Amino acid sequence: MSSANPSPLWRPDEERIAQAQITRFQAWAAEHHGAPADGGYAALHRWSVDELDTFWKAVTEWFDVRFSTPYARVLGDRSMPGAAWFPGATLNYAEHALRAADTRADEPALLHVDETHEPRPVTWSELRRQVGSLAAELRSLGVRPGDRVSGYLPNIPQAVVALLATAAVGGVWTSCAPDFGARSVLDRFQQVEPVVLFTVDGYRYGGKEHDRRETVAELRRELPTLRAVVHIPVLGTEAPEGALEWSALTSSDAAPEFEQVPFDHPLWVLYSSGTTGLPKAIVQSQGGILVEHLKQLGLHCDLGPEDRFFWYTSTGWMMWNFLVSGLLTGTTIVLYDGSPGFPDTAAQWRIAERTGATLYGTSAAYVMACRKAGVHPSRDFDLARVRCVATTGSPLPPDGFSWLHDEVRADLWIASVSGGTDVCSCFAGAVPTLPVYIGELQAPGLGTDLQSWDPSGKPLVDEVGELVVTNPMPSMPIRFWNDPDGSRYHGSYFDTYPGVWRHGDWITVTSRGSVVIHGRSDSTLNRQGVRMGSADIYEAVERLPEIKESLVIGVEQPNGGYWMPLFVHLAPGVTFDDALLGRIKQTIREQLSPRHVPDEIIEVPGIPHTLTGKRIEVPVKRLLQGAPLEKAVNPGSIDNLDLLGFYEDLARKRA
């Protein structure tokens, strides 16, 4: 790993290092808290995990976290699960998210962009006013601390207002994007029993209007705990009978009142993209998210009041919650509601240009799609303000690093990051003061003791192992909803290594301290005892222009054998012939090893994904092992259920 690409693709210059907030934080923490003044990021990281209590105390002081009641200790209990952060403290997340309204009232807090690509600003004072008005209305509707408030909403300003108003009253926010079908939404919302539902009549995507009024009517019928439904007329229709109008709830000038809640009071519920059974309903706390996101966005992403933060996301993905937290650092956040590739593949670069984005985040898949489509971002757009392009969702292949470097700017900070819905943050990724190596994440995050372990729990360097975190992070779930004894929570992360978080990814921690992600360990490819990452195969195969997408599965056979098929979804107009078959095998053999060459290569009509866009390896593996569809997958979690019929038929034929 470390020897394959010893020269960095990019190094920050001295000026950038000196100006980075993390550099100033280290100097301040050295003076006030005994952090190492020398040794750069590696020394700071070591201190942050060795002196966990002191590090997080320093973070709260550096970012001026306002505790309305002081805390007794930083970490009352270190055990995982069950770590108790800042016991005794009270605060409010929304109060911190709106602080910039005091000093920058007329500057934009939000820039809203739809498929016209014309940004429309919402100022800090207007955002604060709407939150104050809506919070007062929620209280008048009887919403009390701990009550759940849900949103079936696209990435629009009203969604941000609703989240912040919910947090202001101490309610618990939860959201789904309006492209989710009724069953998918109900699988999520029925678990948490919301008292208020914010809805739209529809949304616009790919140049078309999508009417969602029938789905909303079904949600209302199937959510008996609702006391109120709020109608937001994106398509301009009348409010359905019995629904409240958004405009009526956000028209007053009431100053927001912020309920002061315990540090571990629930802020929101996120849902795993689990493909079998009901999605895990993951509860994270107001205080835990506040301090973790201040660290991540302020120190790692280097965001502040001069920045504009654009991440392509929807309200059904944790990256939307992460994007909203950009407000904590006084940053203007960009909300794009629309297709990532409309009217053409270059759409997101156009939005980055028009909004003056300084940090632009997207998926690795979008970067690779731009590369395949021959997009030239720096030739066609003015991206001078973009300092950093960040990617997540899946590992960014080496070709993606090179393409961004060549096609955007040589002096571009490329931040491939990896974390999860489970912590609503990053385990490893962006560090503004470190070099970037092709195919690698820069380093583990501060306060995160990220390691690669073998099956016996021995740490590995320059070898593939399980991604583990050996100390608690403030944004780890406080619990799962409807998991009274904690067994589902414990089984999700702590069964393999007691007291240590196992995330379910294969990683390599290099001797330079960088990190390589190889894909999910729960869908491991294991041939003759050698573990292989599916991500490595996708990266090699999808370099071929003929391949749109691929899926590789390792299937243990009843007779003790092992079958490893590669499924390929071809680009339009491509024929699957012997020449292409040979080229795929040769590519894998040369770029990886003969052991990585699949047993069979099969053309498919498409690759199924979760609703948040991740390839579903485990359910396809279950289908190929003969499990019936209803046992192999939760139908409400898949983007195109029809595609699974192909894999079912294949399993039947092979049987």
Disulfide bonds with the S-S distance in Angstrom:
none
